Amino acid sequence: MTFIGTSMRDLYRERNAKRKRASSYDITGGNRDYFEIYPDEKVDICELAGSGCITHIWMTMAPLNDDIEAYLHRKIVIRMYWDGETNPSVQAPIGDFFGMGHGITKNYWSAPLQMSPEDGRSLNCFFPMPFANSAKIEIESNAEAPIKFYFYIDYEQYKEEIDSELRFHAIWRRELTQGIDENTSNALYSFGGKNTTGDQNYILLDTVGKGHYVGCNLNIHNLRFTQEWNWYGEGDDMIFIDGEPWPPSLHGTGMEDYFNTAWCPQQEQNTPYHGIILGGGPNWSGKISAYRYHIQDPIMFDQSIKVTIEHGHNNNRSDDYSSTAYWYQTEPHRSVEPILPVKQRLPLPDILPFNQEDLKKCFDY
């Protein structure tokens, strides 16, 4: 089965498929159009059989009593499984999967992922997700109270097997990066040293197989408290393909450059393939969220790919990093480790400064 493209130029083409949907509608005909999910419960919200491709996902949720629970979008985990696999191809907190971290939502748009009104709580995904014989989507709640969960899973069902062995993947990571002593001079801290290996870079994706990387969102909490120049970026992106040594064939010039912006930006902007959802506070303080999706320029690999970025020039900075990377690859994929416990997923408090003991307490080390 050949998957027909989704550009306006392809709308006239004949499509040999059936359009289907799994949703949370009230099967009694009433208005309770949601699933109830309780704390620490895992629910398979849909199980699809046969050959097909998910073309659109819409989701929203709220506590059952309609109160707003803090950081709810970091407490709910989404997982996806293709063709009977037991290790998920997708695993991320739900807000991060839909394009924005820090456990919050905000109206923004990109081509594959969007958060829509009200206040970004309407979550949309347009990444195509093919499967040969089955697909399953699981929701796990680590919320403090029961939630009501609404969803549409729109997909095409085919009589023949889809024409690719590549499957959609997404993985979330979080790390408190370890830099150099902040008591050094600000010039050295911001610009000193040379990175000639990439060994200590923040890793967005490290996988084996054949496929292509299609982008990421990156969320940073600037943990440095200073009146001096406090730009969190300056780190280069380095993407290592098929085990190549440093310097990789894809070596960038700075964090903002990878995200298609420039000059230490703080202005918020959304475009189809790149944007800044959160620009940070004065002197680049606080929380930042940016995205870059390789829809027109996917990055191919035959054996492996390692997508990395420096945390500050020469990995000098110590900040709170989290990310979701998206890619397609052949199966089987590298085993996915269990997601961090909910306490270690929650954002750090906005109040600065922090010290290492405070960070350890937050992460319960």
C-alpha positions in Angstrom: 0.0 0.0 0.0 1.5 3.3 -1.1 0.8 6.2 1.4 -0.5 9.2 -0.5 1.1 12.5 0.5 -0.7 15.2 2.3 0.2 18.3 0.3 -2.5 20.3 -1.5 -1.1 18.9 -4.7 -2.0 15.4 -3.6 -5.6 16.1 -2.7 -7.0 15.1 -6.1 -5.3 11.7 -6.0 -7.4 8.6 -5.5 -6.9 7.0 -2.1 -7.5 3.3 -1.6 -8.1 3.3 2.1 -10.8 3.6 4.7 -10.8 6.5 7.1 -11.3 5.3 10.7 -11.3 6.8 14.2 -10.9 5.7 17.7 -12.3 8.2 20.2 -13.4 8.7 23.8 -17.1 9.3 22.8 -19.8 8.2 25.2 -21.0 4.9 23.7 -24.3 5.2 25.5 -25.2 8.3 23.5 -24.7 10.6 26.5 -22.3 13.4 27.0 -19.6 11.7 29.2 -17.2 11.8 26.2 -14.1 10.9 28.2 -12.2 8.1 29.8 -11.7 8.3 33.6 -8.1 7.5 34.5 -7.0 7.2 38.1 -3.7 7.8 39.8 -1.0 5.3 38.9 -3.3 3.6 36.4 -2.3 2.6 32.8 -5.0 2.6 30.2 -4.8 1.4 26.6 -7.0 4.1 25.0 -6.9 2.4 21.6 -5.8 -0.9 20.0 -5.9 -0.9 16.2 -5.7 -4.1 14.1 -4.6 -4.6 10.5 -2.5 -2.4 8.3 -2.8 1.3 8.6 -1.4 4.7 9.4 -2.4 7.2 12.2 -2.7 10.6 10.5 -3.9 12.8 13.4 -4.1 12.7 17.2 -6.1 15.2 19.3 -6.2 15.0 23.1 -7.1 17.1 26.1 -7.6 16.4 29.7 -8.4 17.8 33.1 -8.9 16.6 36.7 -12.2 14.9 37.2 -13.3 17.7 39.5 -12.3 20.3 36.9 -9.6 21.9 39.1 -6.3 22.7 37.4 -3.5 20.4 38.8 -0.1 21.9 38.7 2.3 20.4 36.0 -0.4 17.9 35.0 1.2 17.6 31.5 4.4 16.3 33.0 2.5 13.8 35.2 0.7 12.0 32.4 2.8 9.7 30.1 2.0 8.7 26.6 3.4 5.5 25.0 2.9 3.9 21.6 3.5 0.4 20.4 3.6 -0.9 16.8 3.0 -4.4 15.4 2.9 -6.3 18.7 6.1 -4.9 20.2 6.4 -4.9 24.0 9.0 -2.1 24.3 7.4 1.2 23.4 8.4 3.2 20.3 7.1 6.3 21.9 7.5 7.3 25.5 7.2 10.9 26.9 5.2 13.1 29.2 2.2 14.1 27.3 3.0 17.8 27.2 6.5 17.2 26.0 5.3 14.8 23.3 3.0 17.5 21.9 5.9 20.0 21.7 6.4 21.9 24.9 8.1 21.1 28.2 8.1 22.4 31.8 4.8 20.8 32.6 2.8 23.6 31.1 0.8 24.4 28.0 0.7 27.5 25.8 -0.9 28.3 22.4 1.6 27.7 19.7 1.7 26.0 16.3 4.1 24.1 14.1 3.5 21.8 11.1 3.5 18.5 13.0 2.6 19.6 16.5 0.3 22.2 18.0 -1.2 23.4 21.3 -4.5 25.2 20.6 -6.9 27.2 22.7 -7.9 27.2 25.4 -4.5 28.1 26.8 -2.8 25.4 24.8 -4.7 22.6 26.5 -5.9 21.2 23.1 -3.1 18.9 21.9 -2.6 18.0 18.3 -0.2 15.8 16.4 0.0 15.3 12.6 3.1 13.0 12.4 2.1 10.0 10.3 2.5 6.8 12.2 2.3 3.6 10.0 1.8 0.1 11.3 1.8 -3.3 9.5 -0.6 -5.3 11.7 -1.4 -3.5 15.0 -1.0 -0.2 16.9 -1.6 0.5 20.6 -1.6 3.8 22.5 -1.3 3.7 26.3 -1.8 6.5 28.8 -0.3 6.4 32.3 -1.4 8.8 35.0 0.9 9.9 37.8 -1.5 12.7 38.7 -2.6 13.3 42.2 -6.3 13.1 41.4 -8.4 11.2 38.8 -8.5 12.8 35.4 -11.0 12.9 32.5 -9.2 12.2 29.2 -10.6 13.1 25.8 -9.1 11.9 22.5 -9.5 11.3 18.8 -7.1 8.9 17.0 -7.7 9.4 13.3 -6.2 6.8 11.0 -6.4 5.2 7.6 -7.0 1.5 7.2 -5.5 -0.4 4.3 -6.2 -3.8 2.6 -2.5 -4.2 1.9 0.6 -3.7 4.1 2.0 -0.2 4.1 5.0 0.5 1.8 7.7 1.1 4.4 9.4 -0.7 7.2 10.1 2.5 9.1 8.1 3.2 12.2 7.5 6.5 14.2 9.5 7.0 17.4 9.7 9.6 20.1 11.7 9.7 23.3 11.9 12.1 26.2 15.1 12.8 28.2 16.0 15.1 31.1 19.4 15.9 32.6 20.9 18.4 35.0 23.9 19.2 33.0 27.3 19.4 34.7 29.5 22.3 33.7 32.5 24.0 35.1 32.9 26.1 38.3 30.7 29.2 38.1 33.1 31.1 40.2 35.5 31.4 37.3 35.6 34.6 35.2 32.4 35.2 33.2 34.4 35.3 29.9 35.9 31.9 30.6 32.5 30.5 31.7 30.7 31.8 28.6 33.3 31.3 25.9 36.4 29.5 27.3 37.8 26.1 26.3 37.6 23.9 23.2 35.4 20.9 22.6 37.1 18.5 20.3 35.2 15.3 21.1 31.6 16.0 21.8 31.7 13.5 24.6 30.0 15.6 27.3 27.3 17.0 25.0 23.7 16.8 26.0 22.2 13.8 24.1 18.8 14.3 22.5 18.8 10.9 20.6 21.1 7.9 20.5 19.7 5.0 18.5 20.7 2.2 16.1 19.0 1.0 12.9 18.2 2.6 9.6 15.9 5.6 9.3 15.8 9.4 9.6 15.7 11.9 12.4 12.9 14.5 12.0 13.5 16.9 14.8 13.1 17.8 18.5 11.9 20.2 21.1 14.3 21.4 23.7 13.5 22.9 27.0 16.0 24.6 29.3 15.7 26.1 32.8 18.5 28.6 33.3 19.8 27.8 36.8 22.5 30.4 37.0 21.9 33.5 39.0 24.2 36.4 38.0 24.1 40.0 36.9 26.7 39.3 34.3 26.1 38.0 30.8 23.9 34.9 31.3 23.1 33.6 27.8 22.3 29.9 28.2 23.1 29.0 24.6 26.4 29.2 22.6 26.6 25.4 22.5 27.0 23.8 19.0 24.8 21.0 17.7 26.7 17.9 16.7 25.0 15.0 14.9 27.0 11.9 14.5 25.8 9.5 11.8 26.7 5.8 11.5 29.4 6.0 14.2 31.5 8.7 12.6 34.2 10.3 14.7 34.4 14.0 15.8 34.0 16.3 14.0 30.7 14.9 12.7 29.5 15.6 9.2 26.7 17.8 10.7 28.4 20.2 13.1 26.6 23.5 13.9 27.7 27.0 15.0 25.5 27.6 18.1 22.3 26.6 19.8 20.1 29.4 18.4 21.5 28.6 14.9 20.3 25.0 15.0 16.8 26.3 15.9 16.9 28.6 12.9 17.1 31.8 15.0 20.0 34.2 15.7 21.7 36.6 18.1 20.7 35.1 21.5 17.0 35.5 20.8 14.2 36.0 23.3 11.4 37.0 21.0 8.7 34.3 20.7 7.8 33.1 17.3 6.1 30.1 15.7 6.7 28.9 12.2 5.9 25.5 10.5 9.4 24.0 11.2 11.1 26.0 13.9 10.2 28.4 16.7 10.6 29.7 20.3 7.6 29.0 22.5 9.1 30.4 25.7 11.9 33.1 25.4 13.0 33.3 29.0 13.1 36.3 31.4 15.6 39.2 31.9 19.2 38.3 31.0 17.9 35.0 29.6 16.7 33.8 33.1 14.1 31.3 33.8 12.5 28.8 31.4 13.0 28.5 27.6 11.3 26.2 25.0 12.3 25.9 21.4 11.7 23.5 18.5 13.2 22.4 15.2 11.4 19.9 12.9 13.2 18.4 9.9 10.1 17.9 7.8 11.7 19.3 4.6 15.2 18.2 5.5 15.2 14.8 7.4 18.5 13.5 8.5 19.1 10.0 7.3 21.2 7.2 8.9 21.9 3.7 7.8 23.3 2.2 11.0 23.0 4.7 13.9 22.5 8.3 14.8 23.5 10.3 17.9 22.0 13.8 18.1 23.8 16.0 20.6 24.2 19.7 21.6 26.6 21.4 23.9 25.2 22.9 27.1 26.9 26.2 26.8 30.1 26.6 24.9 32.4 23.6 25.6 29.7 22.2 27.9 30.6 24.9 30.5 27.1 25.5 31.8 25.0 23.6 34.5 21.3 23.9 33.6 18.1 21.8 33.6 17.7 20.3 30.1 14.8 18.2 28.8 13.9 17.2 25.3 11.7 15.1 23.0 13.3 13.8 19.8 11.3 12.4 16.9 12.4 9.9 14.3 11.5 7.0 12.0 13.5 3.8 11.9 13.4 0.1 11.2 12.5 -2.3 14.0 13.6 -3.5 16.4 14.7 -0.3 18.1 17.0 0.1 21.0 15.4 -0.8 24.3 13.6 2.1 26.0 14.4 2.5 29.7 11.5 3.2 32.2 10.6 6.8 32.3 11.8 8.8 35.4 9.6 8.7 38.4 7.1 11.6 38.5 9.0 13.5 41.2 12.1 13.6 39.0 10.0 14.7 36.0 8.5 17.8 37.6 10.0 21.2 36.8 12.2 22.9 39.3 10.8 25.9 41.2 11.2 29.3 39.5 12.9 30.9 42.5 16.6 31.4 42.1 19.4 30.9 43.0 19.8 27.2 43.5 22.6 25.3 45.1 23.6 21.6 44.6 21.9 20.5 47.8 18.6 22.2 46.7 18.8 20.4 43.4 19.5 17.0 45.1 16.4 17.5 47.3 14.2 18.3 44.3 15.4 15.2 42.5 15.4 13.1 45.7 18.9 11.8 45.1 
